[in-house]
Amino acid sequence: MLRRLCSPVLRVAVFALLAPLVAQLAKGGQNYHIAGHQISAVLLAAALPTLLAVVGVIHTVLRLAGGRARSYLPGELLDGPVMSGVLAPGGGGGVGDALRDPYYHARSGYLYLVQHDIRELLATLQEGGHELIVFIDDLDRCSPRVTADVFEAVNLFLSGALYVPTRQSAQDQARCRFVLGLDPGVVAAHLDRAYADLVTADLADSHQDPSVGWTFLRKLVQLPVALPPTSQGSVETALTGLLGEVAPLAPPAVVALDEAGEQQSVVAPAQAPSSTTSDGRTSETEALVRALETDHSVREQLGKRLRAQNDLSLREVKRLLTLWQFHLRVLGHKEHGLERLSVQEAVHLVVLSEIAARWPALQASLRRRFDGATGLEILAESTTDDHSWARALRRVGLSDARHAKSCVALRSLLAEHEGKSVAELAERLS
């Protein structure tokens, strides 16, 4: 920065000194008349570079006192860390190399490359009365190596390697906290794989940990809090929070005949609650969807299917509801337009959404066509006896033992909740 602050006129002054000196030596004792004054060649040779030097000094002082740093400093110095070595874009040498921070030549991990910057950040936050809290979520979805790298980075903070006394008090050290959201079983397995070379019999015996991954978690996580699964009684609370209160009275129903000639209740758009789009216009389809979301029969089916699942979490609740709401809107736009949406179809869509949410590995076989029929339609027609079900599984390619438990639950679901109607609804949505 100091080098860049120096005016370029100073460099010109240094090189300008050579030209008049050479000229003076060539001309000997020649004198010059300037503004009525007689000046010797020697004096003129010394005065010219001196004048340039004075101008350069004044220019430098003005730049330092009132100039804008971005106008004469490299932009990368102000926009972010200046990387070097293998991390430097383009490599190469030049003037910019002198501005490279030697800390960034380290090869011990990315966090170590910036540890001195982190120290300054923590100290600055502490002096301002703030504390850094870092939230890390979904570690169980990362690869084993990424999971291990994150934990190694967190360990640098917790071990005190990055703590420094603040400038306010030598005893007041800057610190930070980490809140981790993870599945401990999956993360422990990732750490086991990343640190496979560290597994020893003594390690397992000393602390009774099943593996090195669990040992790592036990030492690093200081306050483990196990979130309980969504209980049977809290399903209604979750539905109310995500979809709103159930309508106190069922929306006025209009009796209509379906394709089979049977009566079917539908929600009349005139009585459906209003909904406003982002541009301020009322969307009748959205209003109908909101009416179905608060319908007593639909909400009862949603609660029933959610309570039937084991180890239900709020994430699973949101996944099923998101799929159901998406399917409902697609059906409303594709077939009924703005006229009407069937309550019974909304109930069947709950089952279809549960199938998609619970068993994503089965979807390819359920959607594939076999002689004009989808896999879901074939299975829905074969739930009555074991032999038909076994033949249907072989036909759609789901007879593998790894799908056995999923297919048992799927059969029960289709048999209990009008699987044929659910399969027909899936066909109409495709």
C-alpha positions in Angstrom: 0.0 0.0 0.0 2.8 2.4 0.8 4.4 1.7 -2.5 1.2 2.4 -4.4 0.7 5.6 -2.5 3.9 7.1 -3.9 3.3 9.4 -6.8 4.5 8.2 -10.2 6.1 11.7 -10.6 8.8 10.6 -8.1 9.8 7.7 -10.3 10.0 10.1 -13.3 12.2 12.4 -11.2 14.8 9.7 -10.5 15.2 8.8 -14.1 15.0 12.5 -15.2 18.2 13.1 -13.2 20.3 11.1 -15.6 19.4 13.1 -18.8 20.5 16.6 -17.7 23.6 15.2 -16.0 24.7 13.6 -19.3 23.9 16.8 -21.2 25.9 18.9 -18.8 29.0 16.7 -19.1 28.7 17.0 -22.9 28.4 20.8 -23.0 30.9 21.7 -20.3 30.5 25.2 -18.8 27.7 26.5 -20.9 25.2 29.0 -19.2 21.5 29.5 -19.9 19.4 32.7 -19.7 16.0 32.1 -18.1 13.6 34.9 -17.1 16.5 37.4 -17.1 18.7 35.2 -14.9 21.8 33.5 -16.0 21.9 29.9 -14.8 24.8 27.5 -15.2 24.3 24.1 -16.8 25.2 22.4 -13.6 22.6 24.2 -11.6 19.9 23.6 -14.3 20.8 19.9 -14.3 20.2 19.6 -10.6 17.1 21.9 -10.5 15.0 20.0 -13.0 14.9 16.6 -11.2 14.7 18.4 -7.8 11.6 20.2 -9.0 10.1 16.9 -10.2 10.8 15.3 -6.8 9.1 18.2 -4.9 6.0 17.9 -7.2 6.0 14.1 -6.6 6.2 14.5 -2.8 3.4 17.1 -2.8 1.3 14.7 -5.0 1.9 11.8 -2.7 0.8 13.8 0.3 -2.4 14.9 -1.4 -3.2 11.3 -2.4 -2.6 10.2 1.2 -4.7 13.0 2.7 -7.6 13.3 0.4 -7.5 10.7 -2.3 -9.8 7.7 -2.7 -8.0 4.5 -2.1 -9.8 2.6 -4.9 -8.5 5.0 -7.5 -4.8 4.0 -7.0 -4.9 0.7 -5.1 -5.6 -2.7 -6.7 -9.3 -3.6 -6.5 -8.7 -7.1 -5.3 -7.1 -5.6 -2.1 -10.4 -4.1 -1.2 -12.9 -6.7 -2.5 -11.6 -9.7 -0.6 -8.6 -11.8 0.5 -5.6 -11.7 -1.9 -4.9 -15.4 -2.6 -1.6 -16.7 -3.9 0.2 -19.9 -4.8 -2.1 -22.6 -6.1 -5.1 -20.6 -5.1 -4.2 -17.4 -7.0 -6.2 -16.9 -10.2 -4.0 -16.9 -13.2 -0.8 -17.4 -11.1 1.9 -15.3 -12.7 4.2 -12.7 -11.2 4.3 -8.9 -11.5 3.7 -6.0 -9.2 0.7 -7.6 -7.6 2.9 -10.4 -6.1 4.4 -7.9 -3.6 0.9 -7.4 -2.2 0.2 -11.1 -1.6 -0.3 -12.1 2.0 2.3 -14.8 3.0 -0.4 -16.5 5.2 -2.1 -17.6 2.1 0.9 -19.7 1.0 0.0 -22.2 3.8 -1.2 -25.7 2.7 -2.8 -26.9 5.9 -6.5 -26.4 5.0 -8.6 -23.5 3.9 -9.5 -22.3 7.4 -5.8 -22.1 8.3 -5.3 -19.9 5.2 -7.6 -17.3 6.7 -7.1 -17.8 10.4 -5.4 -14.4 11.0 -8.4 -12.8 9.3 -10.8 -14.7 11.5 -8.9 -13.6 14.6 -9.3 -10.0 13.6 -13.0 -10.6 12.9 -13.7 -12.2 16.2 -11.8 -9.4 18.1 -13.7 -6.7 16.2 -17.1 -8.3 17.0 -16.2 -8.7 20.6 -15.2 -5.1 20.9 -18.5 -4.0 19.4 -20.4 -6.0 22.0 -21.4 -8.8 19.6 -20.8 -12.6 19.5 -20.5 -14.7 16.4 -22.9 -17.7 16.2 -22.5 -20.0 13.2 -25.4 -22.3 12.2 -24.5 -25.4 10.3 -27.3 -27.6 9.0 -27.7 -30.8 6.9 -24.2 -32.2 7.5 -25.7 -35.6 7.1 -26.3 -34.8 3.5 -22.6 -34.0 2.7 -19.9 -36.5 1.6 -17.7 -38.1 4.3 -14.8 -35.9 3.4 -16.8 -32.6 3.5 -18.3 -33.6 6.8 -14.8 -34.3 8.2 -13.5 -31.0 6.9 -16.3 -29.0 8.5 -15.7 -30.7 11.9 -11.9 -30.1 11.6 -12.7 -26.4 10.9 -15.1 -26.2 13.9 -12.5 -27.9 16.1 -10.0 -25.1 15.3 -12.4 -22.6 16.9 -13.3 -24.8 19.9 -9.6 -25.6 20.6 -8.8 -22.0 21.0 -6.4 -21.9 18.0 -8.1 -18.8 16.7 -8.8 -17.0 19.9 -6.9 -13.8 20.5 -7.2 -11.2 23.3 -9.3 -8.2 22.2 -7.8 -4.8 22.1 -10.0 -3.7 25.0 -8.7 -6.2 27.5 -6.0 -8.8 27.5 -8.2 -11.1 29.6 -11.3 -10.8 27.4 -10.9 -13.2 24.6 -13.1 -13.2 21.5 -15.1 -16.4 21.0 -17.9 -17.9 18.9 -20.5 -20.6 19.1 -21.6 -23.3 16.7 -25.1 -24.8 16.4 -25.1 -28.0 14.4 -28.2 -29.6 12.9 -27.4 -33.2 11.9 -28.4 -36.9 12.0 -25.8 -38.2 14.5 -25.9 -41.8 13.1 -25.2 -40.7 9.5 -22.6 -38.2 10.5 -20.8 -40.7 12.7 -20.7 -43.1 9.8 -19.2 -40.4 7.6 -16.5 -39.7 10.2 -15.8 -43.4 10.5 -15.2 -43.6 6.7 -13.1 -40.4 6.7 -10.9 -41.5 9.6 -10.9 -45.3 8.9 -7.1 -45.3 9.5 -7.6 -44.2 13.1 -9.9 -47.0 14.2 -8.2 -49.1 16.9 -9.5 -51.6 19.5 -8.2 -49.4 22.3 -10.3 -46.4 21.1 -13.5 -48.4 21.3 -12.7 -49.9 24.7 -11.6 -46.7 26.4 -14.8 -44.8 26.1 -17.3 -47.6 25.1 -18.0 -45.7 21.8 -19.1 -48.0 19.0 -16.7 -46.3 16.5 -14.3 -43.4 16.1 -17.1 -41.3 14.6 -19.1 -41.4 17.8 -16.0 -40.6 19.7 -15.4 -37.5 17.6 -19.0 -36.4 18.1 -18.9 -37.0 21.8 -15.7 -34.8 22.2 -16.8 -32.0 19.9 -20.4 -31.5 20.7 -20.7 -30.0 24.1 -24.5 -29.7 24.4 -26.2 -32.5 22.5 -30.0 -32.0 22.2 -32.0 -34.8 20.7 -35.1 -33.5 19.0 -38.1 -35.8 19.6 -40.1 -37.1 16.7 -43.5 -35.5 15.9 -45.9 -37.2 18.4 -49.3 -38.4 17.5 -50.9 -35.5 19.4 -48.8 -32.9 17.7 -49.8 -33.7 14.1 -52.9 -31.5 14.3 -50.8 -28.7 15.7 -48.4 -29.1 12.8 -51.2 -29.1 10.3 -52.8 -26.0 11.8 -49.5 -24.2 11.7 -48.8 -25.1 8.1 -52.3 -24.9 6.6 -54.3 -22.8 9.0 -57.4 -23.5 11.1 -60.0 -26.0 10.0 -63.1 -24.2 8.7 -65.7 -24.2 11.5 -68.4 -25.1 9.0 -68.0 -27.2 5.9 -68.1 -25.0 2.7 -71.5 -25.2 1.0 -71.5 -28.3 -1.2 -72.8 -28.7 -4.7 -73.9 -32.2 -5.7 -72.6 -33.3 -9.0 -72.4 -36.6 -10.9 -69.0 -38.0 -11.7 -68.2 -40.1 -14.8 -69.6 -43.2 -13.2 -72.9 -41.5 -12.5 -72.3 -41.4 -8.7 -72.9 -38.2 -6.6 -69.8 -36.2 -5.7 -69.5 -33.2 -3.5 -67.5 -30.2 -4.8 -66.6 -26.8 -3.4 -68.5 -24.0 -5.0 -66.1 -21.2 -6.0 -68.6 -18.5 -4.9 -68.3 -19.7 -1.3 -64.6 -20.4 -1.3 -62.4 -18.0 0.7 -60.8 -15.3 -1.4 -57.2 -15.3 -2.3 -55.1 -12.5 -3.8 -52.2 -13.0 -6.2 -49.0 -11.0 -6.1 -50.3 -8.5 -8.6 -53.4 -7.8 -6.5 -55.9 -9.9 -8.5 -58.1 -12.5 -6.9 -57.3 -16.1 -8.0 -60.3 -18.3 -8.0 -58.2 -21.5 -8.2 -56.1 -20.4 -5.3 -59.3 -19.6 -3.3 -60.6 -23.1 -4.0 -57.4 -24.7 -3.0 -57.4 -22.8 0.3 -61.0 -24.0 0.9 -59.9 -27.6 0.4 -56.9 -27.1 2.7 -59.3 -26.1 5.5 -62.0 -28.7 4.7 -62.7 -31.0 7.6 -62.7 -34.2 5.5 -59.4 -33.4 3.8 -57.8 -32.3 7.1 -59.0 -35.5 8.7 -57.4 -37.6 6.0 -54.1 -35.7 6.2 -54.0 -36.2 10.0 -54.8 -39.9 9.6 -52.1 -40.6 7.1 -49.4 -38.6 9.0 -50.2 -40.4 12.3 -49.9 -43.8 10.5 -46.2 -43.2 9.8 -43.5 -44.3 12.2 -40.8 -41.9 13.5 -42.5 -39.0 11.8 -40.6 -35.7 11.8 -41.7 -32.2 11.0 -39.6 -32.4 7.8 -41.6 -35.4 6.7 -44.9 -33.6 7.4 -43.8 -30.6 5.3 -42.6 -32.9 2.5 -46.0 -34.6 2.2 -48.0 -31.4 2.5 -45.8 -29.7 -0.2 -46.4 -32.6 -2.6 -50.1 -32.6 -1.9 -50.5 -28.9 -2.4 -48.6 -29.1 -5.7 -50.7 -32.0 -7.0 -53.8 -30.2 -5.9 -53.0 -27.0 -7.9 -51.9 -29.0 -10.9 -55.2 -30.9 -10.9 -57.1 -27.7 -10.5 -55.5 -26.0 -13.4 -55.3 -29.0 -15.7 -58.8 -30.3 -15.5 -61.3 -28.1 -13.7 -59.9 -24.7 -14.5 -61.6 -22.2 -12.3 -64.9 -24.0 -12.0 -64.7 -26.5 -9.2 -62.3 -28.8 -7.3 -63.5 -32.2 -5.8 -63.2 -32.8 -2.1 -62.9 -36.5 -2.8 -60.1 -36.0 -5.3 -58.2 -33.9 -2.7 -58.6 -36.9 -0.3 -57.2 -39.3 -2.8 -54.3 -36.9 -3.6 -53.3 -37.2 0.1 -52.6 -40.9 -0.5 -50.9 -40.3 -3.9 -48.6 -37.7 -2.2 -47.8 -40.1 0.6 -46.7 -42.7 -1.9 -44.4 -40.2 -3.6 -43.0 -38.8 -0.4 -42.4 -42.1 1.5 -41.1 -44.3 -1.4 -39.1 -42.2 -3.9 -37.2 -45.3 -4.9 -40.4 -46.9 -6.2 -41.5 -44.0 -8.4 -39.8 -45.1 -11.6 -41.5 -48.5 -11.5 -44.9 -47.0 -10.5 -44.9 -44.5 -13.3 -43.6 -46.9 -16.1 -46.1 -48.3 -18.5 -46.6 -52.0 -19.0 -48.9 -52.8 -22.0 -50.6 -49.4 -21.6 -51.1 -49.5 -17.8 -48.9 -47.8 -15.3 -47.1 -49.8 -12.6 -49.3 -48.2 -9.9 -52.5 -49.2 -11.7 -51.2 -52.8 -12.0 -50.4 -53.0 -8.3 -53.7 -51.3 -7.3 -55.6 -54.0 -9.2 -53.7 -56.8 -7.4 -54.0 -56.1 -3.7 -56.8 -58.7 -3.0 -54.7 -61.9 -2.8 -51.0 -62.8 -2.3 -50.5 -64.6 -5.7 -51.8 -61.6 -7.7 -49.7 -59.2 -5.7 -46.5 -61.3 -6.2 -47.2 -61.5 -10.0 -47.8 -57.8 -10.2 -44.5 -57.1 -8.3 -42.6 -59.2 -10.8 -44.3 -57.6 -13.7 -43.4 -54.0 -12.6 -39.9 -55.0 -11.4 -40.3 -54.6 -7.7 -39.9 -58.2 -6.6 -36.3 -57.5 -5.3 -35.9 -58.2 -1.6 -34.6 -54.6 -1.0 -38.1 -53.3 -1.8 -40.0 -55.9 0.2 -40.8 -53.8 3.3 -41.8 -50.8 1.1 -44.1 -52.9 -1.1 -45.8 -54.5 1.9 -46.7 -51.0 3.3 -47.7 -49.8 -0.2 -50.1 -52.8 -0.6 -51.7 -52.0 2.7 -52.1 -48.4 1.7 -53.7 -49.1 -1.7 -56.0 -51.7 -0.2 -57.3 -49.4 2.5 -57.7 -46.2 0.6 -59.2 -47.1 -2.8 -56.0 -47.7 -4.7 -57.7 -47.9 -8.1 -59.0 -44.4 -7.7 -55.6 -43.2 -6.5 -53.9 -44.8 -9.5 -56.5 -43.2 -11.9 -55.8 -39.8 -10.3 -52.1 -40.3 -10.8 -52.7 -41.1 -14.5 -54.7 -37.9 -14.9 -52.0 -35.8 -13.3 -49.2 -37.3 -15.6 
